[in-house]
Amino acid sequence: MAGADMDPRIEEHARILVDWSTEVARGDMVLVRATPESHDLAVAVTRRATEKGALVMVTMQSDEVSRAFFDAADDETLQMVPRHARALADSVDVVISLAAPLNTRALANVDPRKMMLASKATQEIADIVLKKRWCVTVHPCRALAQQANMSLEEYQDFVYSATLIDWAAESKNLYLMKEHLERHTEIRYVGPETDLYASTEGRVWVASDGKHNMPSGEVFTAPVEDSVEGKIYFDIPFMFGGRVIKDVRLTFEKGLVVDYSAGQGEESLKRILEIDEGSSRLGEMAIGTNRGIKKYTLNMLFDEKIGDTVHCALGRAYEECNGRNESAVHVDMIKTMHEGEVIAGDEVIYSHGKYFFEM
């Protein structure tokens, strides 16, 4: 599909990825990580980036390919650092990843231990990519529509309502929120079954305005590792390793999870907490702001950005926040805040459906 035959929303999606998210320029070496189901968006991104004077390389990935690897690999293979993938990551300026799976459960029965070994072996490659201009997005496909309990047409509308927005205007509000949060050295989430406190002294709040995630719409930081105190109830389900985990309750003392439960997937939650020393501490605390995302779909790229929510991540902190928590994982969990408040120092940042700039 190309040119006049292509849905104009796909071409607009590509324009945002190339022009806004990664700011592709003449001479850039661009890597597009595509899947078979994201072919049309890969075509549109290639066209747009090439018009900018970039040289594009497209690679194909899928969860089925990953499943074949995990099924066949022994521990020695899982722990090998993929030198060819590292060389490719070193040589590019821009990495654009297009997610569109054939089967969202293709990795559901892979041994989590195998996935962790592979994650540790590829960590240095992930770190290289994070220093590039990079962006991750979703191309609407039937598997994701089914996971979201929508028709393909409904899911296309869902994705594009979250993605095809005025990111320059959104960016202004996000940077305003960042400015207010950084006036203070602590953050507190208060709501049903929730009263969670953390110090943010010396940490940076990041306004995520579509430069790395598309869609985006969040402001996040890394809490001081041993400062997190209190409890929180995450009411929005999420997936980890192909398994759904829901109704998570965590209690923290001096930054460590000291009590936990889950209404579903508690064994998976236990495994996350036991992965390494850092996986039982928070690496991120964040506020979601994208009101174009109307419901959760078990896809964290969208779910963590839902307007009127907060989320926390167990595990690895982002260096750009001055975070120090190290872990092989970064697992996000989300809480709706329609009945809650976000308070920074003595300033109410969000209360019962309104951000401070809307009050």
C-alpha positions, 0 to 999 in steps of 0.5 A, spaced: 500 500 500 502 506 498 501 513 496 494 515 494 492 508 496 494 509 503 490 511 509 492 518 510 492 517 518 498 512 517 502 518 513 500 523 518 503 518 523 509 517 520 510 524 519 510 525 526 515 520 528 520 523 523 519 530 524 517 531 531 519 524 535 526 523 532 527 530 528 530 526 522 535 530 518 539 529 512 545 524 512 542 520 518 542 513 518 535 511 520 533 504 523 526 502 523 525 496 527 518 493 523 514 487 524 510 484 518 503 487 521 507 494 521 508 494 513 504 500 511 507 504 517 514 502 515 513 504 508 510 511 510 516 512 515 521 510 510 518 515 505 518 520 509 525 519 512 528 519 505 524 525 503 528 528 509 535 526 506 536 520 511 538 513 509 533 508 512 534 500 513 528 496 515 529 490 519 523 485 521 522 482 528 516 478 531 514 475 537 514 468 534 521 469 532 523 471 539 519 465 541 523 460 536 529 463 540 527 462 547 525 455 545 531 453 542 536 457 546 540 453 552 543 458 558 550 459 554 546 462 548 542 466 552 547 469 555 551 471 549 552 478 547 549 479 540 555 483 537 552 484 530 546 487 534 551 491 538 554 493 531 548 495 528 546 499 534 552 503 534 552 505 527 545 508 527 543 515 529 535 514 529 531 508 531 524 507 530 520 501 533 514 499 530 510 494 534 504 490 531 504 483 533 501 477 530 499 474 537 500 478 543 500 471 547 506 468 543 511 469 549 506 467 554 509 460 556 516 462 555 520 461 562 521 468 565 528 466 567 530 465 560 527 472 558 531 475 564 538 472 562 537 474 555 535 481 558 541 482 561 545 479 555 542 485 551 542 490 556 548 494 553 545 494 547 539 497 550 543 502 553 546 504 546 539 505 543 537 510 549 543 514 547 540 515 540 534 519 537 529 513 538 522 512 538 517 506 539 510 506 537 504 502 535 501 500 528 494 498 529 493 491 528 488 485 529 491 482 535 492 488 539 485 490 537 482 483 539 486 484 546 483 491 547 476 488 545 475 492 539 474 491 532 480 493 528 476 499 525 475 501 533 482 500 535 485 504 529 480 510 531 483 509 538 490 509 536 490 515 532 486 519 537 492 518 542 497 519 537 495 524 531 494 530 536 498 537 537 504 535 540 507 542 540 501 544 544 501 538 549 509 539 550 507 546 553 503 543 558 508 538 560 513 542 561 509 547 565 508 541 569 515 539 570 517 546 572 512 546 578 514 539 580 521 541 580 520 547 585 519 541 590 523 536 593 517 531 594 511 527 591 505 524 594 500 520 591 493 520 595 487 516 593 483 509 595 488 504 598 493 509 597 498 514 600 505 513 597 510 518 599 517 519 596 523 524 596 525 527 589 531 531 591 536 532 586 532 528 581 529 531 574 522 530 572 522 529 565 516 531 560 515 526 555 512 529 549 512 524 544 520 524 543 521 517 545 514 514 546 508 515 541 503 516 543 506 519 549 503 524 555 506 523 561 511 527 566 516 522 570 522 522 575 526 517 579 524 517 586 530 517 591 531 510 592 531 509 600 525 514 601 519 511 598 514 510 604 507 508 604 502 503 600 499 504 593 493 500 590 494 499 582 487 498 579 489 497 572 491 490 569 498 490 566 502 484 562 509 482 564 512 476 560 505 475 556 501 474 563 496 479 566 497 481 573 491 485 576 489 489 583 496 489 585 497 492 592 504 494 594 507 497 601 514 500 602 518 501 607 525 505 606 524 504 599 523 497 599 517 493 598 515 489 604 508 487 603 505 485 596 499 482 593 495 481 587 488 479 585 491 475 579 498 473 577 501 474 584 506 469 582 508 473 576 509 479 581 513 475 586 518 473 580 519 480 578 520 482 585 525 477 586 529 478 579 535 482 582 536 487 588 533 493 584 527 490 582 523 491 589 525 498 589 521 504 585 525 506 579 520 511 576 514 515 579 509 518 573 503 522 572 499 520 565 496 526 561 494 524 555 486 524 555 486 522 548 487 515 551 480 513 553 481 506 556 486 501 558 488 496 553 493 491 556 499 495 552 503 499 556 505 504 551 498 507 551 496 505 558 501 508 562 499 515 559 492 515 560 490 522 563 488 522 570 492 516 572 499 515 575 504 510 575 510 507 578 515 502 575 519 497 579 526 496 577 531 500 573 531 508 573 532 512 567 539 516 568 536 522 565 532 523 571 538 522 575 536 515 578 540 510 581 536 504 581 539 498 577 535 492 575 534 488 569 527 490 569 522 496 568 515 494 570 510 499 570 503 499 574 498 504 573 493 507 578 486 511 576 486 518 580 479 520 579 478 520 586 485 522 588 490 527 589 498 528 587 501 533 591 508 536 590 511 539 597 505 543 599 502 544 591 496 540 589 499 538 582 492 534 580 486 533 584 479 529 582 480 530 575 483 536 574 491 538 573 493 545 576 493 549 570 486 547 569 483 548 576 
